[in-house]
Amino acid sequence: MGDKAQSHHPGAAGRALTADRPASVRNVVLVGHSGSGKTTLVEALALTAGAVNRAGRVEDGGTVSDYDDIEHRQQRSVQLSLVPVQWDGIKVNLLDTPGYADFVGELRAGLRAADAALFVVSASDGVDGSTRMVWEECAAVGMPRAIVITHLEAARSDFEEMTRTCAEAFGGDDPDAVLPLYLPLRGPEGPDGHAPVTGLVGLLSQKLFDYSTGERKESEPGEDQLPDIEEARNRLIEGIIAESEDETLMDRYLGGETVDIKTLVEDLERAVARGSFFPVLAAAPAAEGARQGLGTVELLELITGGFPTPFEHPLPGVTTVDGAPRELKPCDTDGPLVAEVVKTSSDPYVGRISLVRVFSGTLRPDRTVHVSGHGLADRGHEDHDVDEKIGALSMPFGKQQRPVTHAVAGDLVCVAKLSRAETGDTLSAKDDPLLMEPWQMPDPLLPLAIQAHSKADEDKLSQGLSRLVAEDPTMRLEQNQDTHQVVLWCLGEAHADVALERLRHRYGVQVDVVPHRVSLRETFATKAGGRGRHVKQSGGHGQYAICEIEVEPLPGGSGIEFVDKVVGGAVPRQFIPSVEKGVRVQAAKGVAAGYPLVDVRITLLDGKAHSVDSSDAAFQTAGALALREAAADARIHLLEPVAEVTVLVGDEYVGAVMSDLSGRRGRLLGTEQVGTGRTLIRAEVPEFEIGRYTVDLRSLSHGTARFDRRYARHEPMPPQIAERIREQAGDEG
């Protein structure tokens, strides 16, 4: 890791990379907040590894990270992208993830596909709450991690101070598990008083690595420099030995014995691979015309030497499609095929492209595989079990896809033209269909109601929406039967903006965003009676039907109950179902503001009929008129849906969140402590008040809180709000 003599064999620019054995693959996901420099770092690593030329371009003229036009228009990453490079004969799959909270689904897909994580932290911005939360997720599954500090060129940037911040944020009870492997070397101060970083000093090897010429050059430190690094070096060695869990080695070191550097590096690599030690490094992009960016060689050495192979990645749970558990050897290239679609995207020329992680077996083109669905039917994704033929296999280079012949267990690959496979689906052998346990997806909680802009768009809308949700399992499509709206549920405003852009530019569908309507109900607050009289004579057969009803409220959730108490045949038997149908049709239309009537008992008491002019249609009309008359004489409640909300928030924001929920007409049900420094708040809140809560809560908690909601019941809304709704309904009518 920068302290070993190595012969590097960078991959040639533009060459498709393949791996023939899992041991020669490293899958690394880059994590960090938006603007921390992840994409720039990926490009710098690709340049150092020889995947791009000195101008940072691939053969088609684009950068290695070029992928989506939307990213160029929005000037930020909005989706997971794969950049493969090669270093020392090892294929490194770099998974660049968006840093913005709205695209956490892409981040989770990257975590699923990777075996280790690089946490990218800006020296000028520090560690935000959402990055801490992702660190905790990785810690829960023991994923190996390292930290890269970027933006050291910024004025007042301080590597040592940022290292201490990372130790406090990520070290937990053991801050000595987060220590630098290298210290930055700064050149002379410029006119602004800022000294640029020109190189690194390896704390283990005590070698200087100078990047000032644009290419890494190794030298020995001067005698005057050694005392400055001795304290950091000793602390690093003690940290490595402590994490090696070799007490005799610690005794020897503390006794004054010099520990062989080879032993220290081997212990370091083991500690990093098992997720107990988290080295801190520094990196910067290459200057124009330079061959290597500062710290990129050291990072590649850490990835290839210290990060685990796919053999060490725990295999997610695998079952047959019937649910029977299936035991598989991890990363067995000759075992049963088990692969997972971690991302789905559309290319205007190639069509649908699926990014696939192979967990077992070997994936080859032109083979028929079984595609097993993922159980996200509640989000508009259909469950399925179908056979599909694998198209071409390829690896991305900029906007190009370069063909490869196969993908072994542990590797990532792009698969063309899987028309039915969606993100989260399992690919397995046709004669041995299997299903992988899905990874956790965040629930989309921001509604976006849309309608087609024109008749031409209406014809394309359904197909465009189905493709959109097939690509993004964090998006839920709802066809609301109560409000008759098409609603896309998104993770936030930026997520919604990207969805609209994709509909417009990728699928050619123009849509209009309309106000989202909440599903209201109506009910009777008091008992009331009504008389429906439908009598008309216009030559020939007339229409004659009279009925009298009584309406009384029922407990919530009772629906509509119809009772026949007619005596003496006042309403002939054959017309009683007609009265019931009439009142039920009217109830569905509403009696006050146009919302469905619920939770009432409607009793038919009396009526009159004519031997010639009475009919099914006449009594349906009379029933509807009777219900409307009863409503005119009664007090009608508007019922609004109430959600049970749970908010997981840092203790420092509990007061603000509880106050905010109360301001939303929420009823607090209680709190409980969750782990260290977190509180779970339970409340019931009207859905009218939480349409944009996912956006507001993020602002309130600086991105550190998350919430869930589920429908609890409908209950009467306050009179003043109900009156406003009725007035709006009257204006629209």
ZAGUVO-554197 format. One line per field, with one value per residue (C-alpha): residue in one letter; x, z, y. Coordinates in Angstrom, 1 decimal. Layout:
N
lonu = [a,...]
px = [X,...]
pz = [Z,...]
py = [Y,...]
***
This chain:
733
lonu = [m,g,d,k,a,q,s,h,h,p,g,a,a,g,r,a,l,t,a,d,r,p,a,s,v,r,n,v,v,l,v,g,h,s,g,s,g,k,t,t,l,v,e,a,l,a,l,t,a,g,a,v,n,r,a,g,r,v,e,d,g,g,t,v,s,d,y,d,d,i,e,h,r,q,q,r,s,v,q,l,s,l,v,p,v,q,w,d,g,i,k,v,n,l,l,d,t,p,g,y,a,d,f,v,g,e,l,r,a,g,l,r,a,a,d,a,a,l,f,v,v,s,a,s,d,g,v,d,g,s,t,r,m,v,w,e,e,c,a,a,v,g,m,p,r,a,i,v,i,t,h,l,e,a,a,r,s,d,f,e,e,m,t,r,t,c,a,e,a,f,g,g,d,d,p,d,a,v,l,p,l,y,l,p,l,r,g,p,e,g,p,d,g,h,a,p,v,t,g,l,v,g,l,l,s,q,k,l,f,d,y,s,t,g,e,r,k,e,s,e,p,g,e,d,q,l,p,d,i,e,e,a,r,n,r,l,i,e,g,i,i,a,e,s,e,d,e,t,l,m,d,r,y,l,g,g,e,t,v,d,i,k,t,l,v,e,d,l,e,r,a,v,a,r,g,s,f,f,p,v,l,a,a,a,p,a,a,e,g,a,r,q,g,l,g,t,v,e,l,l,e,l,i,t,g,g,f,p,t,p,f,e,h,p,l,p,g,v,t,t,v,d,g,a,p,r,e,l,k,p,c,d,t,d,g,p,l,v,a,e,v,v,k,t,s,s,d,p,y,v,g,r,i,s,l,v,r,v,f,s,g,t,l,r,p,d,r,t,v,h,v,s,g,h,g,l,a,d,r,g,h,e,d,h,d,v,d,e,k,i,g,a,l,s,m,p,f,g,k,q,q,r,p,v,t,h,a,v,a,g,d,l,v,c,v,a,k,l,s,r,a,e,t,g,d,t,l,s,a,k,d,d,p,l,l,m,e,p,w,q,m,p,d,p,l,l,p,l,a,i,q,a,h,s,k,a,d,e,d,k,l,s,q,g,l,s,r,l,v,a,e,d,p,t,m,r,l,e,q,n,q,d,t,h,q,v,v,l,w,c,l,g,e,a,h,a,d,v,a,l,e,r,l,r,h,r,y,g,v,q,v,d,v,v,p,h,r,v,s,l,r,e,t,f,a,t,k,a,g,g,r,g,r,h,v,k,q,s,g,g,h,g,q,y,a,i,c,e,i,e,v,e,p,l,p,g,g,s,g,i,e,f,v,d,k,v,v,g,g,a,v,p,r,q,f,i,p,s,v,e,k,g,v,r,v,q,a,a,k,g,v,a,a,g,y,p,l,v,d,v,r,i,t,l,l,d,g,k,a,h,s,v,d,s,s,d,a,a,f,q,t,a,g,a,l,a,l,r,e,a,a,a,d,a,r,i,h,l,l,e,p,v,a,e,v,t,v,l,v,g,d,e,y,v,g,a,v,m,s,d,l,s,g,r,r,g,r,l,l,g,t,e,q,v,g,t,g,r,t,l,i,r,a,e,v,p,e,f,e,i,g,r,y,t,v,d,l,r,s,l,s,h,g,t,a,r,f,d,r,r,y,a,r,h,e,p,m,p,p,q,i,a,e,r,i,r,e,q,a,g,d,e,g]
px = [0.0,2.4,5.1,5.8,7.8,5.3,5.3,2.2,0.4,-2.2,-5.0,-4.8,-7.1,-10.4,-9.8,-12.6,-11.5,-12.4,-11.5,-11.1,-11.2,-12.9,-9.5,-8.6,-11.7,-12.2,-15.7,-15.5,-18.4,-17.6,-19.8,-20.0,-22.2,-22.9,-19.9,-17.4,-15.5,-16.4,-16.8,-13.6,-11.8,-13.0,-11.7,-8.4,-8.1,-9.0,-6.2,-3.6,-4.7,-4.4,-8.1,-8.1,-5.5,-3.7,-6.5,-8.8,-10.7,-11.6,-11.5,-14.9,-13.8,-15.9,-14.7,-14.7,-17.6,-19.9,-23.1,-26.4,-27.3,-29.5,-26.3,-24.8,-27.9,-28.3,-24.5,-24.6,-24.6,-28.1,-27.5,-25.0,-22.3,-19.6,-16.0,-13.7,-9.9,-7.0,-4.1,-1.4,-3.4,-6.5,-9.7,-11.2,-14.9,-15.4,-19.0,-19.7,-22.9,-24.9,-24.3,-27.7,-30.2,-32.9,-30.9,-30.2,-31.7,-28.7,-26.4,-28.0,-27.7,-24.0,-23.6,-25.2,-22.9,-19.7,-17.4,-15.8,-16.5,-14.4,-15.9,-15.0,-14.9,-14.3,-11.7,-13.8,-17.2,-16.6,-18.8,-22.6,-25.2,-26.3,-22.7,-22.6,-25.8,-24.3,-21.2,-23.4,-25.1,-21.8,-20.6,-23.7,-22.8,-19.0,-18.2,-14.5,-14.1,-11.4,-11.7,-10.4,-10.0,-10.4,-10.4,-7.1,-6.4,-9.2,-8.1,-7.8,-8.1,-6.5,-5.8,-4.9,-8.1,-10.3,-8.7,-9.6,-13.2,-13.4,-12.1,-14.8,-17.5,-16.5,-14.3,-17.1,-15.5,-12.2,-10.9,-7.5,-9.2,-9.3,-5.8,-3.9,-1.5,0.0,0.5,0.3,3.4,2.8,4.9,5.7,2.9,1.4,0.3,-2.9,-1.0,-2.2,0.5,-0.6,-0.2,2.5,3.1,2.7,4.8,4.3,4.1,5.1,7.9,8.9,9.3,8.3,6.0,6.3,3.5,4.5,5.7,2.5,4.0,4.7,8.4,9.8,12.5,13.9,12.9,15.4,16.6,14.6,11.4,11.5,10.6,7.4,6.1,7.4,4.3,1.8,3.9,4.0,0.3,-0.4,1.8,0.2,-3.3,-2.3,-0.9,-3.9,-6.3,-4.1,-5.1,-1.6,-0.7,2.8,3.5,2.3,4.5,7.5,6.8,6.3,9.5,11.4,11.7,11.5,8.6,9.3,7.4,6.3,4.5,2.9,1.6,0.2,-1.5,-2.8,-4.3,-6.0,-7.5,-8.8,-10.2,-12.1,-13.5,-11.8,-9.3,-10.2,-7.2,-7.4,-5.8,-5.6,-6.3,-6.5,-7.2,-4.3,-3.3,-3.8,-1.4,-0.3,-0.3,-1.2,-3.4,-2.0,-2.7,-4.2,-1.4,-1.7,-5.5,-5.2,-2.6,-4.9,-7.8,-5.9,-3.9,-6.1,-9.7,-11.3,-11.8,-15.4,-14.7,-15.0,-18.4,-21.2,-23.7,-27.2,-29.9,-30.8,-34.0,-35.8,-38.7,-40.9,-39.1,-37.0,-33.5,-30.6,-27.0,-24.3,-20.6,-19.5,-18.1,-18.1,-17.4,-18.5,-21.6,-25.2,-25.7,-27.0,-26.7,-28.7,-29.7,-28.5,-29.4,-31.5,-31.1,-32.1,-29.8,-31.3,-29.3,-28.9,-32.1,-32.4,-29.1,-28.9,-25.9,-25.5,-23.5,-22.6,-22.6,-22.2,-21.5,-20.4,-22.6,-22.2,-23.9,-26.6,-27.7,-31.3,-31.6,-34.5,-35.6,-37.3,-39.3,-38.6,-41.9,-42.4,-45.9,-47.0,-44.7,-46.0,-43.4,-45.0,-43.8,-42.7,-40.9,-39.9,-37.1,-35.1,-32.1,-29.0,-27.9,-24.4,-22.2,-20.1,-18.2,-18.8,-16.1,-17.6,-20.7,-19.4,-20.1,-17.2,-18.0,-16.7,-17.0,-18.1,-18.4,-17.3,-18.7,-17.7,-17.6,-19.9,-21.1,-23.6,-26.2,-28.1,-31.8,-33.2,-36.7,-38.4,-35.7,-35.9,-33.7,-33.6,-34.4,-32.4,-30.9,-30.4,-30.2,-33.2,-33.4,-32.5,-34.4,-33.4,-34.3,-32.0,-33.1,-33.8,-31.9,-33.7,-35.2,-36.3,-40.0,-40.8,-43.0,-43.2,-46.3,-46.1,-49.4,-49.2,-51.3,-50.5,-50.0,-51.8,-53.7,-50.5,-48.7,-51.6,-51.0,-47.3,-47.7,-48.5,-45.4,-43.2,-44.2,-43.8,-40.2,-39.5,-40.5,-38.7,-35.5,-36.0,-37.4,-37.4,-40.2,-43.8,-46.6,-50.1,-53.3,-55.5,-59.1,-60.5,-59.0,-58.5,-55.0,-51.8,-49.2,-45.5,-44.2,-40.6,-37.9,-37.7,-37.9,-34.7,-35.8,-39.1,-37.3,-35.2,-38.3,-39.9,-36.8,-36.5,-40.2,-39.6,-36.2,-35.8,-39.4,-40.8,-43.7,-44.7,-46.6,-48.1,-47.7,-51.1,-51.9,-51.9,-55.4,-55.8,-58.5,-61.3,-64.6,-67.9,-70.2,-73.3,-72.7,-76.4,-79.4,-81.5,-84.4,-85.0,-87.8,-87.0,-89.8,-89.3,-92.6,-92.8,-95.5,-94.6,-96.9,-96.8,-95.1,-94.1,-91.7,-93.0,-91.0,-91.2,-89.1,-88.4,-85.1,-83.4,-79.6,-77.6,-73.9,-71.9,-68.4,-65.4,-64.6,-68.2,-68.7,-72.3,-75.0,-78.4,-81.4,-84.9,-87.7,-90.6,-93.8,-97.0,-95.4,-95.2,-92.1,-92.5,-89.8,-88.3,-87.5,-85.8,-82.4,-83.0,-83.3,-80.1,-78.2,-79.4,-78.3,-74.9,-74.2,-75.1,-72.9,-69.9,-70.4,-70.8,-73.5,-71.7,-68.3,-68.1,-66.2,-67.4,-69.9,-68.9,-69.8,-73.6,-76.6,-79.3,-82.7,-85.6,-88.8,-91.5,-92.4,-95.0,-95.1,-97.3,-98.4,-97.4,-95.0,-92.6,-89.3,-85.8,-84.4,-87.1,-86.4,-82.7,-83.3,-85.6,-83.1,-80.4,-82.8,-83.7,-80.1,-79.4,-82.4,-81.3,-77.9,-79.4,-81.1,-78.1,-74.7,-72.1,-68.5,-65.6,-63.3,-59.5,-57.0,-54.7,-51.3,-49.3,-45.9,-42.6,-39.6,-36.1,-34.0,-30.9,-31.5,-30.4,-33.4,-36.1,-37.6,-37.7,-39.3,-41.9,-42.8,-43.1,-45.4,-47.7,-47.9,-49.1,-52.1,-50.2,-50.9,-47.8,-48.0,-44.6,-40.9,-38.3,-34.5,-32.9,-29.2,-27.0,-28.0,-31.2,-34.9,-37.9,-41.0,-44.5,-47.3,-50.6,-50.8,-53.4,-52.1,-53.1,-50.2,-47.4,-47.6,-44.1,-42.9,-40.0,-38.6,-39.3,-37.9,-34.7,-34.3,-35.3,-32.8,-30.0,-30.6,-30.1,-33.7,-36.0,-39.6,-42.2,-45.9,-48.9,-52.6,-54.4,-58.0,-60.2,-61.5,-63.4,-61.4,-61.7,-64.8,-62.9,-60.8,-63.8,-65.6,-62.7,-62.7,-66.4,-66.0,-63.2,-65.4,-68.3,-65.9,-64.7,-68.2]
pz = [0.0,-1.1,1.0,-1.0,-4.2,-6.9,-10.6,-12.0,-15.1,-15.8,-18.2,-21.6,-22.3,-23.8,-23.4,-22.1,-19.0,-18.0,-15.0,-15.2,-11.5,-8.5,-6.7,-9.4,-8.9,-6.4,-6.2,-4.5,-4.0,-3.5,-0.8,0.2,0.2,-2.9,-3.9,-2.0,-5.2,-5.8,-9.6,-9.9,-7.8,-10.1,-13.1,-11.4,-10.5,-14.1,-15.4,-13.1,-14.0,-17.7,-18.5,-20.0,-21.7,-20.2,-21.1,-19.1,-22.2,-23.7,-27.3,-28.1,-26.7,-23.5,-20.0,-18.4,-16.1,-19.0,-18.7,-18.7,-20.4,-17.3,-15.2,-17.5,-17.4,-13.6,-12.9,-10.4,-10.3,-10.2,-10.7,-10.0,-12.6,-13.1,-14.1,-14.4,-14.2,-13.9,-11.5,-10.8,-12.7,-10.6,-12.2,-10.0,-10.5,-9.2,-8.4,-8.3,-6.4,-6.1,-2.9,-2.8,-0.4,-3.1,-4.9,-1.9,-3.9,-6.3,-3.3,-1.8,-5.1,-5.1,-1.6,-2.7,-5.6,-3.8,-1.3,0.2,0.4,0.0,2.0,0.2,2.6,1.5,3.6,3.2,4.1,6.7,7.5,7.2,9.0,6.0,5.5,9.1,8.6,5.6,7.7,10.3,7.7,6.4,10.0,10.7,7.9,8.5,5.1,4.9,4.6,4.0,4.0,1.3,2.1,-0.9,-1.7,0.1,-2.4,-0.7,1.4,5.1,4.4,7.2,6.7,10.3,11.7,9.2,10.2,13.8,12.7,10.8,13.8,16.0,13.4,12.4,15.1,17.7,20.9,19.1,17.5,16.9,14.3,12.1,11.3,8.3,6.3,4.7,5.6,3.0,2.1,1.3,-0.9,-0.4,0.5,-2.4,-2.4,-0.7,2.2,1.2,0.8,-1.9,-1.3,-3.5,-2.2,0.6,3.2,3.9,7.6,7.5,4.9,5.8,2.1,0.3,-2.8,-4.7,-7.3,-8.1,-11.6,-12.5,-11.9,-8.6,-7.7,-4.6,-2.4,1.1,3.7,5.1,8.7,9.6,8.4,10.4,13.8,12.4,11.3,14.2,16.5,13.7,12.7,16.2,16.7,13.3,14.2,17.6,15.9,13.4,16.0,18.2,15.4,14.5,17.9,18.3,21.9,21.7,18.8,20.9,23.8,21.5,20.0,23.4,24.6,22.0,19.3,15.7,13.9,10.3,7.8,5.9,9.0,9.6,6.0,6.2,9.5,8.0,5.0,7.2,9.5,6.6,4.9,7.9,8.6,11.9,10.8,8.5,6.9,6.0,2.7,0.7,-3.0,-5.5,-9.3,-11.7,-13.0,-16.7,-18.7,-15.7,-15.6,-12.0,-9.4,-5.9,-3.8,-6.6,-6.7,-2.9,-3.2,-6.0,-3.9,-0.9,-3.0,-4.6,-1.6,1.4,0.2,0.2,-2.8,-3.6,-1.9,1.4,0.6,2.5,0.0,0.4,1.2,-1.7,-2.1,-4.7,-6.3,-3.9,-0.9,0.1,1.4,-0.9,0.3,-2.1,-1.9,-2.2,-5.5,-7.1,-10.8,-11.5,-9.2,-10.1,-11.8,-9.4,-10.5,-9.6,-11.5,-9.4,-11.9,-15.0,-17.6,-21.1,-23.9,-27.0,-29.4,-27.5,-25.6,-22.0,-20.3,-17.0,-14.6,-13.1,-10.1,-10.5,-7.1,-8.3,-11.6,-14.8,-17.0,-20.8,-23.7,-25.8,-23.0,-21.7,-18.0,-15.6,-14.4,-11.0,-9.8,-6.7,-4.8,-5.3,-6.7,-4.3,-6.2,-9.7,-10.4,-11.5,-10.0,-12.6,-13.3,-17.0,-19.2,-21.2,-23.5,-22.4,-25.0,-25.4,-22.3,-22.1,-19.8,-20.0,-21.1,-21.1,-23.3,-25.1,-24.2,-25.0,-25.4,-23.1,-23.5,-20.0,-16.3,-13.5,-10.0,-8.1,-11.2,-12.6,-16.2,-18.3,-20.1,-23.1,-24.0,-21.0,-21.7,-18.6,-16.0,-13.6,-10.8,-8.0,-10.1,-9.9,-12.9,-12.6,-14.7,-16.7,-15.3,-11.7,-11.0,-7.8,-6.0,-4.0,-0.9,-1.9,-0.5,1.6,-0.5,1.0,0.8,-1.6,0.4,-1.8,-4.1,-7.7,-9.4,-13.2,-16.3,-20.0,-21.6,-24.8,-26.4,-28.1,-24.7,-23.2,-25.6,-24.6,-20.9,-19.7,-21.4,-20.3,-16.7,-16.7,-18.0,-15.5,-12.5,-14.0,-13.9,-10.4,-7.6,-5.2,-7.3,-6.8,-9.4,-8.1,-10.1,-7.3,-7.6,-5.3,-6.8,-10.3,-10.3,-11.6,-8.8,-8.9,-5.3,-5.2,-2.6,-2.9,-5.2,-7.1,-7.6,-9.0,-11.3,-12.7,-13.3,-15.2,-17.3,-18.1,-19.2,-21.4,-22.9,-22.8,-23.5,-25.3,-23.0,-21.9,-18.6,-16.5,-12.7,-10.9,-7.2,-5.4,-3.9,-0.7,-0.6,1.6,2.7,3.9,6.6,8.5,11.9,12.9,12.1,9.3,7.0,3.4,0.9,-2.8,-5.2,-8.9,-10.7,-14.4,-17.0,-20.6,-22.7,-22.9,-19.9,-17.2,-14.3,-10.8,-7.7,-4.1,-1.2,2.3,4.0,7.3,7.5,10.8,11.4,12.1,13.6,11.4,9.0,8.8,5.2,4.0,5.4,3.7,5.6,4.3,6.7,4.2,5.3,3.4,0.0,-0.2,-2.3,-4.4,-3.7,-7.1,-6.7,-3.3,-4.9,-7.2,-4.3,-2.7,-6.0,-6.3,-2.8,-3.2,-6.5,-4.9,-1.9,-4.2,-5.7,-2.3,-0.8,0.3,-1.4,-3.9,-1.8,-1.2,1.7,4.2,7.6,7.6,7.8,5.3,6.2,3.6,5.6,3.1,-0.4,-3.2,-6.6,-9.7,-11.4,-14.8,-14.5,-11.8,-13.0,-11.9,-13.2,-11.4,-8.0,-8.5,-9.1,-6.1,-3.9,-4.9,-4.4,-0.9,0.2,-1.1,0.8,4.0,3.6,3.2,6.6,8.4,9.6,7.3,8.4,6.0,6.9,6.2,6.2,9.2,9.0,11.8,11.5,13.0,12.8,13.6,14.5,16.3,19.9,19.2,16.8,18.9,20.3,16.9,15.2,18.0,17.8,14.0,14.2,16.7,14.3,11.7,13.9,14.9,18.1,19.7,20.9,22.5,22.1,22.7,22.6,19.7,20.2,21.1,20.2,18.3,19.3,17.6,17.7,17.1,16.1,14.2,11.7,9.0,5.6,4.5,6.6,5.5,1.7,1.6,5.0,3.5,2.2,5.3,7.7,5.7,6.1,9.8,10.7,8.2,6.4,9.4,10.1,8.3,8.7,7.8,7.5,7.2,6.9,10.2,9.6,8.4,11.0,10.9,10.0,11.8,10.8,9.5,7.2,6.1,5.2,3.1,1.2,0.6,-0.8,-3.1,-4.3,-5.0,-7.0,-9.1,-9.6]
py = [0.0,2.6,1.0,-2.1,-2.5,-3.2,-3.5,-1.8,-2.9,-0.2,-1.1,0.5,3.3,2.2,-1.5,-3.7,-5.4,-9.0,-11.1,-14.9,-15.5,-13.8,-13.2,-10.7,-8.5,-5.7,-4.0,-0.6,1.9,5.6,7.2,10.8,13.9,15.8,17.9,15.9,15.0,11.4,11.6,13.7,11.1,8.3,10.1,10.7,7.0,6.1,8.4,6.9,3.4,4.2,3.8,7.3,9.4,12.4,14.7,12.5,11.3,8.0,7.2,8.7,12.0,11.9,11.5,8.0,9.0,10.4,8.5,10.5,13.8,14.6,14.6,17.2,19.4,19.2,19.4,16.5,12.7,11.3,7.6,4.8,4.4,1.8,2.7,-0.4,0.1,-2.3,-2.1,-4.7,-7.3,-6.6,-5.5,-2.7,-1.9,1.6,2.3,6.1,7.0,10.2,12.1,13.8,12.3,11.9,9.3,7.1,4.2,4.4,4.4,1.3,-0.5,0.4,-0.9,-4.2,-4.6,-3.7,-5.5,-2.4,1.3,4.5,7.3,10.6,13.6,17.2,19.0,22.2,20.7,18.0,15.0,15.4,13.5,11.4,10.2,9.1,7.1,5.3,4.5,2.9,0.8,-0.4,-1.1,-3.2,-5.6,-5.4,-3.8,-2.8,1.0,3.6,7.4,9.7,13.4,15.7,19.4,20.0,22.7,24.8,27.8,27.0,23.2,21.2,17.5,16.8,18.5,16.7,13.4,14.1,14.9,11.6,9.7,11.3,10.7,7.2,5.8,5.3,3.9,3.4,6.6,4.8,2.6,5.7,6.9,8.3,6.1,9.2,12.8,15.6,17.6,21.2,23.5,27.1,29.5,31.4,35.1,34.2,32.6,29.1,26.3,23.8,20.1,18.7,15.2,12.7,11.0,7.3,6.8,3.2,3.4,7.0,7.6,10.9,10.7,13.9,14.7,18.2,17.2,15.5,12.0,10.3,10.3,8.6,10.0,9.9,12.5,14.9,14.5,17.6,16.1,12.8,14.2,15.8,12.4,10.2,10.8,10.0,7.0,5.5,6.0,4.3,1.3,0.9,1.1,-1.6,-3.9,-3.4,-4.3,-7.3,-8.8,-10.1,-9.3,-10.7,-8.3,-5.4,-6.5,-6.7,-3.3,-1.6,-3.3,-1.4,-4.1,-2.9,-4.5,-5.5,-3.3,-6.4,-7.7,-4.3,-4.1,-7.6,-6.9,-3.6,-5.4,-8.0,-5.3,-3.3,-6.4,-7.5,-4.0,-3.3,-0.6,2.4,4.1,7.8,8.9,12.2,12.6,15.4,15.4,15.5,18.9,19.6,17.5,15.4,11.7,11.1,12.8,13.2,10.1,8.1,5.5,5.1,4.6,2.0,0.1,0.2,-1.1,-3.9,-4.9,-4.1,-4.4,-7.9,-10.1,-11.1,-14.5,-12.5,-11.0,-12.7,-14.2,-12.7,-15.2,-17.5,-19.5,-21.4,-19.6,-21.5,-20.1,-23.2,-22.1,-22.9,-23.1,-22.0,-21.7,-18.0,-16.9,-20.4,-19.8,-23.4,-23.3,-22.6,-19.2,-16.6,-12.9,-9.8,-6.7,-3.8,-1.1,-0.8,2.0,2.8,3.7,5.4,3.2,-0.1,-0.1,-1.4,-2.1,-4.0,-3.7,-7.1,-8.4,-12.1,-13.9,-17.5,-19.3,-17.6,-15.4,-15.8,-14.1,-15.7,-18.0,-18.3,-17.5,-17.4,-14.0,-14.0,-11.0,-9.0,-8.5,-4.8,-5.0,-2.2,0.2,-0.6,-3.3,-6.6,-9.9,-12.3,-15.6,-15.7,-17.0,-14.5,-14.7,-12.9,-10.3,-9.0,-8.6,-5.4,-3.0,0.8,3.2,6.7,6.5,3.4,-0.2,-2.5,-6.2,-8.9,-12.7,-13.6,-12.5,-14.7,-14.8,-11.7,-9.5,-6.8,-6.6,-4.8,-7.0,-5.7,-6.2,-8.0,-6.7,-8.1,-7.9,-5.0,-3.6,-6.1,-9.1,-12.4,-14.1,-17.8,-21.0,-21.8,-25.3,-24.2,-21.0,-19.2,-16.0,-13.7,-11.9,-8.3,-5.4,-2.7,0.1,3.4,4.1,7.0,9.5,12.6,12.5,13.9,14.0,14.2,14.2,14.0,17.3,16.4,13.5,12.4,12.3,10.4,7.5,7.3,8.0,4.5,2.9,5.8,5.4,1.6,2.0,4.6,2.5,-0.6,1.4,2.8,0.7,3.6,5.2,4.0,4.4,4.8,5.0,6.4,5.1,7.7,10.9,9.5,10.8,9.3,9.7,9.1,8.7,10.0,10.4,14.2,17.1,16.4,12.8,14.1,16.6,13.7,11.6,14.4,15.0,11.3,11.2,14.2,13.5,9.8,8.7,11.7,12.2,15.7,15.8,18.5,18.5,19.1,19.5,16.2,15.4,13.6,10.9,12.4,10.8,12.1,10.8,11.8,13.3,13.0,10.9,12.2,11.2,11.8,11.4,10.7,11.4,10.7,11.2,12.2,11.9,12.7,10.6,6.8,5.1,7.6,7.3,6.8,6.0,7.3,6.1,7.2,6.5,7.1,7.6,7.2,7.3,4.1,3.6,4.3,1.5,0.2,1.1,1.4,-0.8,-1.0,-2.2,-3.0,-2.3,-1.8,-3.4,-4.2,-4.1,-0.3,-0.8,-4.0,-6.6,-6.4,-2.6,-2.8,-3.7,-0.8,1.6,0.2,0.6,4.2,5.1,3.3,5.1,8.4,7.6,6.9,10.4,12.1,14.3,17.4,18.1,15.3,12.7,9.1,8.7,6.0,4.6,5.0,2.8,3.6,2.1,2.0,2.6,3.3,4.2,4.1,2.5,2.5,-0.6,0.7,3.6,2.2,0.8,-0.2,3.1,5.2,3.6,4.1,7.8,8.0,6.3,8.8,11.8,10.5,10.3,13.8,15.2,13.4,15.0,18.5,18.2,16.6,17.8,16.2,15.5,15.6,12.7,13.1,10.2,10.1,8.5,6.8,8.4,7.2,9.5,8.4,11.4,12.5,13.5,17.1,17.5,15.8,19.0,20.7,17.6,17.2,20.9,20.7,17.6,19.4,22.3,19.9,18.9,15.8,13.8,12.6,9.0,8.6,8.3,5.7,5.6,3.7,3.0,5.9,9.4,8.5,8.8,7.2,9.5,8.1,10.4,10.4,13.2,14.1,13.3,16.8,18.0,15.7,15.9,17.5,16.2,14.3,17.6,19.6,16.9,16.8,20.5,20.5,17.7,18.6,15.3,13.1,12.0,9.6,8.7,6.1,6.4,4.1,4.7,4.5,5.6,8.4,10.9,14.2,17.2,20.5,22.5,25.5,23.4,21.3,24.5,25.7,22.3,22.6,26.1,24.9,22.0,24.5,26.7,23.8,22.6]
***
